[in-house]
């Protein structure tokens, strides 16, 4: 079976640093894997995308029954499958892939550049749709390779027995009041940050507090409180913040003035390649100079040793003449 997930990140280089130092195999799509950090940065600078999201962190993990983490051939096969998954899901984006075998399950970390190389825009969409689409593509690819599929299940809204009985009596449970207020708030597209989200909920007499990894909602003037995870996946901090970030990114994109016009990414890659060639030539020349210097120093040391040995031989007293 193969499982997968994805989340946004404000630090592309941080993701690469983590994934690269533990990698046993690596490869890239639309990117030179040996220069992943610099190429991700160059594309962001070229397209002028200054939003908080630089990349997306994703991972596909395989069952130990299908791939052995320490087997080199299995590592290569897992990398091949992962590349097929991510190149299908993100054909116009940079994707750096790193195979890890430091757990019981062989897994591949993917660092996905946020920018579409054809349009110059960041990928936008509903966060849940991102995940569902990636899962569907993963399913199709692993099935073609004869592997089993595991689909992450969306957790339904949690209902206590008291809530169920209240609904049966035609009453609205207090948790439903909170859910309805959040749903109504998130339907207003102009709400794109936590401050406006909190203020709008206040109009419905709902308090919201950010606590650690989740949000806590409460009915004003009562002791009724519930964390987002208790209300359901749609009300968790991760879900709410990802949607607010998406809206904020879209707002920045629509207000940003184009700075490049028709950018020739092929020409850009040629320039990068030429630059690398120049760097390699300079490194080769420097290594040659270092080697020559070391050779000269070694020859000088040998001459000095011979001269010293010659002087010692001349100063030693001769034995008696028979």
Secondary structure as UniProt FT lines:
FT   STRAND          2..9
FT   HELIX           12..21
FT   STRAND          25..29
FT   HELIX           33..35
FT   HELIX           36..47
FT   STRAND          55..62
FT   TURN            64..66
FT   TURN            69..70
FT   HELIX           72..89
FT   TURN            91..92
FT   STRAND          95..100
FT   STRAND          107..113
FT   TURN            117..119
FT   HELIX           127..144
FT   TURN            145..146
FT   HELIX           161..168
FT   TURN            169..170
FT   HELIX           174..186
FT   TURN            189..190
FT   HELIX           194..203
FT   TURN            204..205
FT   STRAND          206..211
FT   TURN            212..213
FT   STRAND          214..219
FT   TURN            220..221
FT   STRAND          225..227
FT   HELIX           228..231
FT   HELIX           233..235
FT   HELIX           237..255
FT   HELIX           265..315
//
